[in-house]
Amino acid sequence: MIIRRYLLRELASPFAVVCGSLLLVFTGYSSARFLGEAASGTLPGSVALLLVGLKLFVSLDAIVPMALLLSVALGLGRLQRDHETIALAASGLGERWLFGAVLWLAIPVALVVALASLAMRPQVYQTLYRLQAGADSRFELKRLPPMRFYADFAGEVVMFSEAADGDERLQVFTHADGGGQSDSVVFAQRVRQVTDASGQQVLEFQDGHYYQLDSASGDTMGSDVVISYRTLALRLKDEQTSVRKRRKATGTRELASSESLEDLAELQWRIAAPFSTLLLGLLGLPISRMPPRRSRSGNLAVGLLGCMVYYNLLVLFVDWVEDGKLAPWPGVLLLPLLGFALLAVLMWLPRLRRRRP
């Protein structure tokens, strides 16, 4: 049908522009860390670019639904402004027909998001974690810039040096997170990286102090330990680093067979992604309603605010499921269900108003 193709073109054009703009903004935001590491020499440039691309891919389940809502609000808002919706209604193509036309775009997009979220998301995270672990295992002290903090991707080790002397670093502070146990802080006048007889990389801390900070409290009060040393050796991990299991990198089938609330919350997040795409795309229809010859900036503001509220609530529902504060089922999926109920109310409001005497 010519009119349907015309409407799909009016929706697809802003969708491509908005989606590209949001991807560009997110790329600039997410690449700040990785490209900064590459610029300082602590991360290879090729690995940094690949990490940026992987981070961008896993963000599509939030960016694409937001772009779909804004594109529907913009496209139909232009039709409202130019009286084209009035002409369509006079031809017998009212809001119900517009609803079906939006579905022609929203359903294929939701299917693509479902494929990315349920099938490709864990594989991408596995690659992401493997690259991060490999980058951490290839630590080279000579690439550590003075007067800047260095942290590994897991956030377990933070290092800072005040000056450099060739390949060595001077006045070095190092903090190691004990993961709820005792933390360690090492101060050294000089640090160098050497290779021992077995070929393993070793960091040699010279002339400093070692602090072991006990985090115990209550009836089992711990005690801190301070040790002064002339030489302290720290063996670095081998380059073949094993990637520990994480929920985001776990396959969907394995999550479905797990009894853990954390795994259930991750599974429901993946399932909710295509439904969120469909919901937000259809919500663009009531948001697009506006008086003729009015600016469309109000539609964009309402759409952006709605997306922010929705995804903040989605994250909150995930936390509630993980903490046991929300019933496991429907759990996170309760939010899309409430969203569809709100959509039904918004779609019926104009009819109820027209029926009033």
C-alpha positions as CSV (number, residue, x, y, z in Angstrom):
1,M,0.0,0.0,0.0
2,I,1.4,3.4,-1.0
3,I,0.3,5.2,2.1
4,R,1.9,2.6,4.4
5,R,5.2,2.7,2.5
6,Y,5.1,6.5,2.8
7,L,4.5,6.3,6.5
8,L,7.2,3.7,7.0
9,R,9.6,6.0,5.2
10,E,8.6,8.9,7.4
11,L,9.4,6.7,10.5
12,A,12.5,5.0,9.2
13,S,14.3,8.2,8.2
14,P,14.3,9.7,11.7
15,F,14.9,6.3,13.2
16,A,18.2,6.0,11.3
17,V,19.2,9.6,12.2
18,V,18.3,9.3,15.9
19,C,19.9,5.8,16.3
20,G,23.1,7.0,14.6
21,S,23.2,10.1,16.9
22,L,22.7,8.1,20.1
23,L,25.3,5.6,19.0
24,L,27.7,8.4,18.3
25,V,27.1,10.0,21.7
26,F,27.5,6.6,23.5
27,T,30.7,5.9,21.6
28,G,32.2,9.1,22.7
29,Y,31.2,8.4,26.3
30,S,32.3,4.8,26.5
31,S,35.6,5.3,24.5
32,A,36.9,8.0,26.9
33,R,38.3,5.3,29.2
34,F,39.7,2.9,26.7
35,L,41.1,5.5,24.3
36,G,42.7,7.3,27.3
37,E,44.4,4.0,28.3
38,A,45.6,3.6,24.7
39,A,46.9,7.2,24.6
40,S,48.8,6.7,27.8
41,G,50.3,3.5,26.5
42,T,48.8,1.1,29.1
43,L,46.5,-0.5,26.5
44,P,47.2,-1.5,22.8
45,G,45.3,0.8,20.4
46,S,43.7,-2.2,18.5
47,V,42.4,-3.7,21.7
48,A,41.0,-0.3,22.8
49,L,39.1,0.1,19.6
50,L,37.7,-3.5,19.8
51,L,36.6,-2.9,23.4
52,V,34.8,0.3,22.3
53,G,33.0,-1.7,19.6
54,L,31.9,-4.5,22.0
55,K,30.7,-2.0,24.5
56,L,28.7,-0.3,21.8
57,F,27.1,-3.5,20.8
58,V,25.9,-4.5,24.3
59,S,24.3,-1.1,24.6
60,L,22.0,-1.6,21.6
61,D,19.2,-3.1,23.8
62,A,18.8,0.3,25.4
63,I,19.8,2.6,22.5
64,V,17.6,1.0,19.8
65,P,14.3,1.2,21.8
66,M,15.0,4.8,22.7
67,A,15.7,5.7,19.1
68,L,12.5,3.9,18.0
69,L,10.4,5.9,20.4
70,L,11.9,9.2,19.4
71,S,11.6,8.5,15.7
72,V,7.9,7.5,16.0
73,A,7.3,10.7,18.1
74,L,9.1,12.8,15.5
75,G,7.6,11.2,12.4
76,L,4.0,11.2,13.5
77,G,4.5,14.6,15.1
78,R,5.3,16.0,11.7
79,L,2.2,14.5,10.3
80,Q,0.2,16.0,13.1
81,R,1.7,19.4,12.5
82,D,1.1,19.4,8.8
83,H,-2.5,18.1,9.1
84,E,-1.7,14.9,7.3
85,T,-3.2,12.8,10.1
86,I,-6.5,14.7,9.7
87,A,-6.4,13.9,5.9
88,L,-5.7,10.2,6.8
89,A,-8.6,10.1,9.3
90,A,-10.9,11.7,6.7
91,S,-9.9,8.8,4.3
92,G,-10.8,6.2,7.0
93,L,-7.2,5.7,8.2
94,G,-7.4,6.7,11.8
95,E,-5.3,6.1,14.9
96,R,-5.9,2.3,14.7
97,W,-4.4,2.2,11.3
98,L,-1.4,4.3,12.5
99,F,-1.0,1.8,15.3
100,G,-0.7,-1.0,12.8
101,A,1.7,0.9,10.6
102,V,4.0,1.6,13.6
103,L,3.9,-2.2,14.3
104,W,5.3,-2.8,10.8
105,L,8.5,-1.0,11.9
106,A,8.5,-1.9,15.6
107,I,8.1,-5.7,15.2
108,P,11.2,-6.3,13.0
109,V,13.3,-4.0,15.2
110,A,12.1,-5.9,18.3
111,L,13.1,-9.2,16.7
112,V,16.6,-8.0,15.9
113,V,16.9,-6.8,19.5
114,A,15.7,-10.2,20.8
115,L,18.4,-11.9,18.7
116,A,21.1,-9.6,20.0
117,S,19.9,-9.8,23.6
118,L,19.2,-13.6,23.9
119,A,21.8,-15.1,21.6
120,M,24.6,-12.7,20.9
121,R,24.9,-10.7,24.2
122,P,26.6,-13.5,26.2
123,Q,29.1,-14.2,23.4
124,V,30.0,-10.5,23.2
125,Y,30.5,-10.3,26.9
126,Q,32.7,-13.4,26.8
127,T,34.9,-11.7,24.2
128,L,34.9,-8.5,26.2
129,Y,36.0,-10.1,29.5
130,R,38.6,-12.2,27.7
131,L,40.1,-9.1,26.1
132,Q,40.1,-7.2,29.4
133,A,41.7,-10.1,31.2
134,G,44.3,-10.4,28.5
135,A,45.1,-6.7,28.7
136,D,45.5,-7.0,32.5
137,S,47.9,-9.9,32.2
138,R,50.1,-8.1,29.7
139,F,51.0,-5.4,32.3
140,E,54.2,-3.5,31.5
141,L,55.6,-1.1,34.1
142,K,57.4,1.0,31.5
143,R,54.0,1.9,29.9
144,L,52.7,3.2,33.3
145,P,52.6,7.1,32.9
146,P,53.9,9.1,36.0
147,M,51.4,11.3,37.9
148,R,48.5,9.3,36.6
149,F,46.4,6.5,38.3
150,Y,46.5,3.1,36.7
151,A,43.7,0.6,37.5
152,D,43.1,-2.9,36.0
153,F,39.7,-3.6,34.4
154,A,38.4,-5.4,37.5
155,G,39.3,-2.5,39.8
156,E,41.3,-4.8,42.0
157,V,44.7,-3.1,41.7
158,V,45.3,0.7,41.6
159,M,48.9,2.1,41.1
160,F,50.3,5.6,41.1
161,S,53.8,6.8,40.6
162,E,55.2,10.3,41.0
163,A,58.2,10.1,38.6
164,A,60.0,7.9,36.1
165,D,63.6,6.9,35.8
166,G,64.0,5.1,32.5
167,D,61.9,1.9,32.7
168,E,61.6,2.2,36.5
169,R,59.0,4.2,38.5
170,L,59.7,6.3,41.6
171,Q,57.6,7.0,44.7
172,V,55.0,4.4,43.9
173,F,51.8,3.7,45.7
174,T,49.9,0.4,45.0
175,H,46.5,-0.6,46.5
176,A,45.1,-4.1,46.1
177,D,41.5,-4.8,46.9
178,G,41.0,-7.9,49.1
179,G,37.4,-8.5,48.0
180,G,35.9,-8.0,51.5
181,Q,39.0,-9.4,53.2
182,S,42.1,-7.4,54.2
183,D,43.3,-4.8,51.7
184,S,46.9,-4.2,50.9
185,V,48.8,-0.9,50.4
186,V,52.4,-0.9,49.2
187,F,54.6,2.2,49.1
188,A,58.0,2.0,47.4
189,Q,60.8,4.4,46.7
190,R,61.5,2.6,43.4
191,V,59.8,-0.1,41.4
192,R,61.2,-2.1,38.4
193,Q,59.9,-5.0,36.3
194,V,62.3,-7.9,35.8
195,T,62.1,-11.5,34.5
196,D,63.1,-14.3,36.9
197,A,64.9,-17.5,36.1
198,S,61.7,-19.3,35.1
199,G,60.8,-16.5,32.6
200,Q,57.9,-15.1,34.7
201,Q,57.5,-11.3,35.1
202,V,58.2,-9.9,38.6
203,L,57.7,-6.4,40.0
204,E,60.4,-5.5,42.5
205,F,59.5,-2.9,45.1
206,Q,62.5,-1.4,46.8
207,D,62.8,0.6,50.1
208,G,59.3,1.0,51.3
209,H,56.5,-0.1,53.5
210,Y,53.8,-2.8,53.2
211,Y,50.4,-2.1,54.9
212,Q,47.8,-4.9,55.4
213,L,44.5,-3.3,56.4
214,D,42.1,-5.6,58.1
215,S,38.5,-4.8,57.4
216,A,37.1,-7.0,60.2
217,S,34.7,-5.2,62.6
218,G,32.3,-5.9,65.5
219,D,33.2,-8.8,67.9
220,T,36.1,-9.9,65.6
221,M,38.1,-6.7,65.4
222,G,41.0,-7.1,63.1
223,S,44.5,-5.7,63.4
224,D,46.5,-3.8,60.8
225,V,50.0,-4.9,59.9
226,V,52.9,-2.6,58.8
227,I,56.1,-4.1,57.4
228,S,59.2,-2.2,56.3
229,Y,61.3,-3.9,53.6
230,R,64.3,-3.4,51.4
231,T,63.0,-5.6,48.5
232,L,59.5,-6.9,47.9
233,A,58.7,-9.1,44.9
234,L,55.3,-9.5,43.3
235,R,54.9,-12.1,40.6
236,L,52.6,-11.1,37.8
237,K,49.9,-13.4,36.3
238,D,50.6,-15.5,33.3
239,E,49.4,-14.2,30.0
240,Q,47.0,-17.2,29.6
241,T,44.5,-15.7,32.1
242,S,41.3,-17.7,32.8
243,V,38.2,-15.6,32.6
244,R,36.0,-16.1,35.7
245,K,32.3,-16.8,35.2
246,R,30.1,-13.8,35.1
247,R,26.3,-13.7,34.7
248,K,26.4,-11.4,31.6
249,A,28.6,-13.8,29.8
250,T,26.5,-16.9,30.7
251,G,24.4,-18.5,28.0
252,T,20.6,-18.0,28.1
253,R,19.9,-21.7,28.5
254,E,22.2,-21.9,31.4
255,L,20.5,-18.9,33.1
256,A,17.1,-20.5,32.5
257,S,18.2,-23.7,34.3
258,S,19.7,-21.8,37.3
259,E,17.9,-21.3,40.6
260,S,20.0,-18.2,41.5
261,L,18.0,-15.0,41.8
262,E,20.9,-13.1,40.2
263,D,20.8,-15.4,37.2
264,L,17.0,-15.0,37.0
265,A,17.3,-11.2,37.0
266,E,19.8,-11.3,34.1
267,L,17.6,-13.7,32.2
268,Q,14.6,-11.5,32.6
269,W,16.6,-8.4,31.5
270,R,17.3,-10.2,28.3
271,I,13.7,-11.3,27.8
272,A,12.5,-7.8,28.6
273,A,14.7,-6.2,25.8
274,P,12.4,-7.0,22.8
275,F,9.2,-6.2,24.8
276,S,10.7,-2.9,25.8
277,T,11.5,-2.1,22.1
278,L,7.9,-2.9,21.1
279,L,6.5,-0.9,24.0
280,L,8.6,2.2,23.6
281,G,7.9,2.2,19.8
282,L,4.2,2.1,20.4
283,L,4.4,4.7,23.1
284,G,5.7,7.1,20.5
285,L,2.1,7.2,19.0
286,P,0.4,8.9,22.0
287,I,3.4,11.1,22.6
288,S,3.2,12.4,19.0
289,R,-0.2,13.9,19.6
290,M,0.2,17.7,19.5
291,P,-1.8,20.7,18.2
292,P,-1.0,21.7,14.6
293,R,1.9,24.1,13.9
294,R,3.5,23.5,17.3
295,S,7.2,22.8,17.8
296,R,8.3,19.1,18.1
297,S,10.9,19.9,20.8
298,G,8.2,19.1,23.4
299,N,7.7,15.6,22.0
300,L,11.5,15.0,22.2
301,A,11.6,16.2,25.8
302,V,8.7,13.9,26.8
303,G,10.2,11.0,24.9
304,L,13.6,11.3,26.5
305,L,12.2,11.7,29.9
306,G,10.0,8.7,29.5
307,C,13.0,6.6,28.4
308,M,15.1,7.7,31.3
309,V,12.3,6.9,33.8
310,Y,11.6,3.5,32.2
311,Y,15.2,2.3,32.1
312,N,15.9,3.5,35.7
313,L,12.8,1.6,36.8
314,L,14.0,-1.4,34.9
315,V,17.4,-1.4,36.7
316,L,15.6,-0.9,40.0
317,F,13.4,-4.0,39.3
318,V,16.5,-6.0,38.5
319,D,18.0,-5.1,41.9
320,W,14.7,-6.0,43.6
321,V,14.7,-9.4,42.0
322,E,18.3,-10.0,43.0
323,D,17.6,-9.0,46.6
324,G,14.4,-11.0,46.8
325,K,12.2,-7.9,47.3
326,L,10.2,-8.7,44.2
327,A,8.5,-11.9,43.3
328,P,10.7,-14.0,40.9
329,W,7.9,-14.1,38.4
330,P,6.9,-12.0,36.6
331,G,9.8,-10.1,38.3
332,V,11.5,-7.7,35.9
333,L,8.9,-8.4,33.3
334,L,6.3,-6.7,35.5
335,L,7.5,-3.3,34.2
336,P,6.8,-4.0,30.5
337,L,3.4,-5.4,31.5
338,L,2.6,-2.2,33.4
339,G,3.9,-0.2,30.4
340,F,1.5,-2.0,28.0
341,A,-1.4,-1.3,30.4
342,L,-0.4,2.4,30.4
343,L,-0.2,2.3,26.6
344,A,-3.8,1.0,26.4
345,V,-5.0,3.8,28.7
346,L,-3.3,6.4,26.6
347,M,-4.7,5.0,23.4
348,W,-8.3,5.0,24.7
349,L,-8.2,8.5,26.3
350,P,-9.1,10.4,23.1
351,R,-12.1,8.1,22.5
352,L,-13.3,8.5,26.0
353,R,-13.1,12.3,25.7
354,R,-15.0,12.3,22.4
355,R,-17.8,10.3,24.0
356,R,-18.4,12.9,26.7
357,P,-21.6,15.0,26.2
